[in-house]
Each structure stands twice: as structure tokens, then as C-alpha cells.
Amino acid sequence: MKCLDTAYETLLLAEPSPGVVVVTLNRPDRSNAMTDTMFVEMEHLALGLDDEDDCRVVIVTGAGTTFCAGYDLADADELPELGAMAMLDQQERAVRALLAIRSMRSPVIAAVEGAAAGGGLALALAADIRLGSATAKFNAAFVRIGLSAGDLGTSWLLTRLIGPAAASEICFTGRLVRAEEAARIGLLNRVSEGDVLGDAVALAESIVANSPGGVQLSKRALQANMEVSSYAAALELENRGQALLTRGSDMPEALAAFKEKRAPVFTGR
């Protein structure tokens, strides 16, 4: 993949398995806190990976013992002094980065070790699947620094993931949600007993084994149908996806493999 040859200031890239790309937030001395540079690089990388047909699953994790501590408060002193339009420009830069990650056609897995706070929580929520180590902990830290939890998609995603009452408590108090509770309420898919990144790679490999088009249109349907207003609209979207996939080569290949009692060879064409 061409994107893997690009050097970034705040991100590290690796391909531990064919089709699986690991993106590591690489500011361990600052608990992988977000900066404007990181937001720009995250958007650039997400858009680039989205153009790579060989990129089948993306894993986002953090260097060291922390996933992401949110926005780097060392860069926040100037925020109250910014004019309205300058602040809006900075906010939209951050939003574009997380939107680019959430909008990728390939599934995104967050492998969370340590804290995912504020913007780090928002980044984890932007993923399709979240795995955590026993040390994983989450908080919507916004109210603790005089800001709103309506930031970077948190209010929309967290509410849909765990329900409005649980989201309200977490957002209004800013309290920590540790790994066991996070798994119980649905914020984490599961807690890894050992190496969370290794578990994420194994999960990614199980996704890569399936039809690329089937996985991508499944993601599109799951995300889009969180926003449609009716069951009928959801069915219409699903019908279109199935009709498209039956015109490709992967479904006939899957049927042939089933009859011949062998593993299918998917091409995504």
C-alpha cells in the first residue's frame, strides 16, 4: 500500500497482516494527546487509506500505555483568545479528521489500552468496533474543563451506543468508566485478557477472510440506517446493497466454494 510509505509526525503505520493496517497515535510522552497537526495527519491518512483497495481493516491504537488523553491542554491556552471564526476553523479541522476515520469504507477497530478521554473517547467512538485491555478507561472529560460533551460526535455516537440515560450520566459527571463496566454497557465489545492489539489483529484477520464488498456494504448499511427515519427506508437501502453484490464475482465464488467444500477466494470485484 502506497500510504504505508508516508512518514507522519504524530502517527505510525504498520501492516501486521495482509490487508490489516495499524495506525498508532505516536505522542507517548504526552499520552498521545491530540494536536492540530495530528488532526491534519489523521484526515490525510484516512482519505489515503480509503483509496487503497488492499486496505481491508484499520486498527487505531496508541503508543505506550495510553490510547489518547484528548486534546493537548498545553495547546489550549490560546483557545479563549481566538475569534469566533478562528475557533470554528480549528473545531472543524478536528471534526474532519474523525469524520474521515468514521467514513472509511473499511471497518475500523479501536484497540484501547489505558485512558481514552475527551477527544480520545470520541476517536474510539468513531470506530466500528472497540476492544479494550483491562487497563482501558473512558471519560467524557469535556465538562471538567468547561466545555460541552457535544464535541467531535460524542453526543450522537455515545447516545446510540449505550442509550441516552447512561450517556447522560457519563457526560454530566465526567466520571471514569473502567473496562469491566465499559464492556457491560456496550462501550467496549469485549475486554482482552492479554494483548489487546494482538486480539484486534486476529479480529481484523477474521474480517479480511470475508468478501470485501460484502463487508464494506454491510458497514455502509449499518451506519446509514442509524440515521434513516423508518424501517421502510432501511429496507430500501439494504435491497440496493444486495442487488449490487449479486452482480459481482464474490457471491458466485462463495456459492461455488460451499458446493465444492473449500474456502472461497474473494477478489472484491
Secondary structure, DSSP 8 states (H G I E B T S, - for coil): -GGGG---SSEEEEEEETTEEEEEE--GGGTT-B-HHHHHHHHHHHHHHHT-TT--EEEEEESTT-SB-SB-GGG-TTGGGS-HHHHHHHHHHHHHHHHHHHT-SS-EEEEE-SEEETHHHHHHHHSSEEEE-TT-EEE-GGGGGT--S-STTHHHHHHHHH-HHHHHHHHHH---EEHHHHHHHTSSSEE-SS-HHHHHHHHHHHHHTS-HHHHHHHHHHHHHTTT-S-HHHHHHHHHHHHHHHTTSSHHHHHHHHHHHTS-------
